[in-house]
Amino acid sequence: MSCLNALIARLTESGIGTILNDPHLRKFFPQHRLSTIRRAVVHDHDVKSVARIILVERLKTRLKIGPIVPADNHDRKIRQKLRGEPMRLTKEQRKTLVELERDRERYAAYLRSLPYTIDLGSHLVVHAGVRPGVSLEEQMASDLTEIRTMGADPSRRRGLPWYKVYQGRQTVLFGHWPSERPRRGPNAIGLDTACVYGGRLTAFIVDIQEFVSVEARDQYAKKR
């Protein structure tokens, strides 16, 4: 059983509807009762795969719901590359691009369909974060998918974390920046607890303001 499946098993005991953003899926998990009662957000950090794309398409179809995954930095770069834009890719991203060539148009359409944000009313789901003081409509895609700290280079790990400054109306639920425990700001919660590096996979249940977490089943990538 994968760490995601283990977490879903914990969540679905209470009938919790789930928003997924996980890289380690290799098959479509049983539906159980993923539908209504509560909402949970799961974040982790890694390159997407064809298997994950197929799973999300099936999940959306079966549950008849809207977007369940916000675009991340990998999605953004790969879809720009698929559009023919000059884009420098990592080794892992180039490997993913080769996988997508199996059905290029289908996967390109999927990547284009991903929103940068998912509005839950009281909460906003985004891959990396938002730049404080900038309206949501004017946020740059690079910030939404890569921001960690304030300044000219949003991807820097050293500096003032954006979530320490953010004071927006909605609580932002974000990933992208792995840590041992969920990151907390005045109005932001980071859920990437380094499952991909052998840490934990963490969900936040919006309606009851609680975390659910399981240990990683493996170390899926070397820590950067």
C-alpha positions as CSV (number, residue, x, y, z in Angstrom):
1,M,0.0,0.0,0.0
2,S,1.4,3.4,-0.9
3,C,1.6,6.3,1.6
4,L,-1.2,8.0,-0.3
5,N,-3.5,5.0,-0.2
6,A,-2.8,4.7,3.6
7,L,-3.7,8.3,4.1
8,I,-6.9,8.0,2.0
9,A,-7.8,4.9,4.0
10,R,-7.6,7.1,7.2
11,L,-9.6,9.9,5.6
12,T,-12.3,7.7,4.0
13,E,-13.2,6.1,7.3
14,S,-15.0,9.4,7.9
15,G,-16.3,9.8,4.3
16,I,-14.0,12.7,3.5
17,G,-14.0,14.1,0.0
18,T,-10.3,14.5,-1.0
19,I,-8.4,17.0,-3.1
20,L,-5.3,15.1,-4.4
21,N,-1.9,16.4,-5.3
22,D,0.5,13.4,-5.0
23,P,3.2,12.0,-7.3
24,H,3.3,8.4,-6.3
25,L,0.1,7.0,-7.7
26,R,0.5,4.0,-10.0
27,K,-3.1,2.7,-10.0
28,F,-6.6,3.9,-9.4
29,F,-7.5,3.4,-5.8
30,P,-10.9,2.1,-4.6
31,Q,-13.4,4.9,-4.3
32,H,-14.8,4.0,-0.8
33,R,-16.8,7.0,0.0
34,L,-14.8,9.9,-1.5
35,S,-17.7,12.3,-2.0
36,T,-19.2,14.8,0.3
37,I,-19.0,15.0,4.0
38,R,-15.7,16.8,4.5
39,R,-12.9,18.3,2.4
40,A,-9.2,17.5,2.8
41,V,-6.2,18.9,1.0
42,V,-3.1,16.8,0.4
43,H,0.2,18.2,-0.9
44,D,3.5,16.7,-1.8
45,H,6.3,17.6,-4.1
46,D,7.6,15.7,-7.2
47,V,7.4,15.4,-11.0
48,K,4.0,14.2,-12.3
49,S,3.6,11.0,-14.4
50,V,1.3,9.6,-17.0
51,A,-0.2,7.3,-14.3
52,R,-1.1,10.3,-12.2
53,I,-2.7,12.2,-15.1
54,I,-4.9,9.2,-16.0
55,L,-5.9,8.8,-12.3
56,V,-6.9,12.4,-11.9
57,E,-9.0,12.2,-15.1
58,R,-10.8,9.1,-13.9
59,L,-11.4,10.6,-10.4
60,K,-12.9,13.8,-11.9
61,T,-15.1,11.8,-14.2
62,R,-16.4,9.4,-11.5
63,L,-17.0,12.1,-8.9
64,K,-18.3,14.7,-11.4
65,I,-16.4,17.5,-9.8
66,G,-14.2,20.4,-11.0
67,P,-10.5,20.9,-10.6
68,I,-8.9,18.8,-7.9
69,V,-5.2,19.6,-8.6
70,P,-3.5,23.0,-8.9
71,A,-0.8,23.4,-11.5
72,D,2.7,23.2,-10.0
73,N,6.1,24.3,-11.3
74,H,6.6,21.0,-13.2
75,D,3.2,21.3,-14.9
76,R,3.9,24.9,-15.9
77,K,7.3,24.2,-17.4
78,I,6.2,21.1,-19.3
79,R,3.1,22.7,-20.8
80,Q,5.2,25.7,-21.8
81,K,7.6,23.3,-23.5
82,L,4.7,21.5,-25.2
83,R,3.6,24.9,-26.6
84,G,7.0,25.2,-28.2
85,E,8.4,27.8,-25.8
86,P,12.2,27.6,-25.1
87,M,12.2,26.1,-21.6
88,R,15.1,24.5,-19.7
89,L,14.0,21.3,-18.1
90,T,15.5,19.1,-15.4
91,K,16.4,15.5,-16.2
92,E,13.2,14.3,-14.4
93,Q,11.1,16.8,-16.4
94,R,12.6,15.6,-19.7
95,K,11.8,12.0,-18.7
96,T,8.2,13.0,-18.0
97,L,8.0,14.8,-21.4
98,V,9.1,11.6,-23.2
99,E,6.3,9.7,-21.3
100,L,3.7,12.3,-22.5
101,E,4.6,11.7,-26.1
102,R,2.6,8.5,-26.0
103,D,-0.5,10.7,-26.3
104,R,0.8,14.2,-26.6
105,E,-2.4,16.0,-27.4
106,R,-4.4,14.4,-24.6
107,Y,-1.8,15.1,-22.0
108,A,-1.2,18.6,-23.3
109,A,-4.9,19.3,-22.9
110,Y,-4.9,17.9,-19.4
111,L,-2.0,20.2,-18.4
112,R,-3.7,23.2,-19.9
113,S,-6.8,22.4,-17.9
114,L,-5.0,22.7,-14.5
115,P,-5.8,26.0,-12.7
116,Y,-3.2,27.7,-10.6
117,T,-5.5,28.1,-7.7
118,I,-8.6,26.2,-6.3
119,D,-11.0,28.4,-4.4
120,L,-12.6,26.6,-1.4
121,G,-14.2,29.8,-0.1
122,S,-12.5,30.2,3.3
123,H,-9.4,28.6,1.9
124,L,-7.3,28.9,-1.3
125,V,-5.3,25.9,-2.6
126,V,-2.1,26.7,-4.5
127,H,1.0,24.7,-5.2
128,A,3.7,27.0,-3.8
129,G,2.0,30.2,-2.4
130,V,1.1,33.8,-3.3
131,R,3.0,37.1,-3.2
132,P,1.7,39.1,-0.3
133,G,0.1,42.5,-1.3
134,V,-0.7,41.4,-4.9
135,S,-4.3,40.6,-5.9
136,L,-5.0,37.1,-6.9
137,E,-5.8,38.2,-10.5
138,E,-2.3,39.8,-10.8
139,Q,-0.3,37.0,-9.3
140,M,2.5,35.7,-11.5
141,A,2.5,32.0,-12.5
142,S,6.1,31.7,-11.3
143,D,5.1,32.9,-7.8
144,L,2.1,30.6,-7.6
145,T,4.2,27.6,-8.5
146,E,7.6,28.4,-7.0
147,I,7.5,31.1,-4.4
148,R,9.2,30.4,-1.0
149,T,10.6,33.7,0.1
150,M,10.1,37.4,-0.5
151,G,12.4,39.1,-3.0
152,A,13.4,39.0,-6.7
153,D,14.0,35.2,-6.7
154,P,10.9,33.6,-5.3
155,S,12.3,30.1,-5.3
156,R,15.1,30.9,-2.8
157,R,14.9,29.0,0.5
158,R,16.8,31.6,2.4
159,G,15.0,34.8,3.3
160,L,11.7,35.9,4.7
161,P,9.1,33.2,4.0
162,W,6.1,34.6,2.1
163,Y,3.6,32.9,4.4
164,K,5.0,34.9,7.4
165,V,4.0,38.1,5.7
166,Y,0.7,37.1,4.0
167,Q,-2.4,38.6,5.6
168,G,-5.0,37.8,3.0
169,R,-8.7,37.1,3.5
170,Q,-8.4,33.4,2.6
171,T,-6.2,30.9,4.4
172,V,-3.7,29.6,1.8
173,L,-3.0,25.8,1.7
174,F,0.2,25.2,-0.1
175,G,3.0,22.7,-0.8
176,H,6.3,22.9,-2.7
177,W,8.5,23.6,0.4
178,P,9.1,20.3,2.3
179,S,9.5,20.4,6.1
180,E,9.4,18.0,8.9
181,R,6.1,19.5,10.2
182,P,3.4,21.6,8.5
183,R,4.6,25.2,8.0
184,R,2.3,27.8,9.7
185,G,1.8,31.5,9.1
186,P,-0.8,33.9,10.3
187,N,-3.1,32.9,7.4
188,A,-1.3,30.1,5.6
189,I,-0.6,26.4,6.1
190,G,2.1,24.4,4.3
191,L,1.3,20.7,3.9
192,D,4.4,19.3,2.2
193,T,5.9,17.2,5.0
194,A,8.5,15.5,2.7
195,C,6.8,12.3,1.8
196,V,8.8,12.1,-1.4
197,Y,12.0,12.2,0.7
198,G,10.8,9.5,3.1
199,G,9.0,11.9,5.5
200,R,5.3,11.9,6.0
201,L,2.2,12.5,3.8
202,T,-0.1,15.1,5.5
203,A,-3.7,16.1,4.8
204,F,-5.6,19.1,6.3
205,I,-9.3,18.6,6.9
206,V,-10.7,22.1,6.1
207,D,-14.1,21.8,7.9
208,I,-12.7,20.7,11.3
209,Q,-9.3,22.3,11.0
210,E,-7.3,19.1,11.7
211,F,-4.3,17.4,10.2
212,V,-4.1,13.7,9.3
213,S,-0.7,12.2,8.6
214,V,0.9,8.9,7.7
215,E,4.6,7.8,7.3
216,A,6.1,7.5,3.8
217,R,6.4,3.9,2.6
218,D,9.7,4.6,0.9
219,Q,12.1,7.4,0.0
220,Y,11.1,8.2,-3.6
221,A,13.8,10.8,-4.3
222,K,17.1,12.0,-2.9
223,K,16.7,15.2,-0.7
224,R,17.9,18.3,-2.5
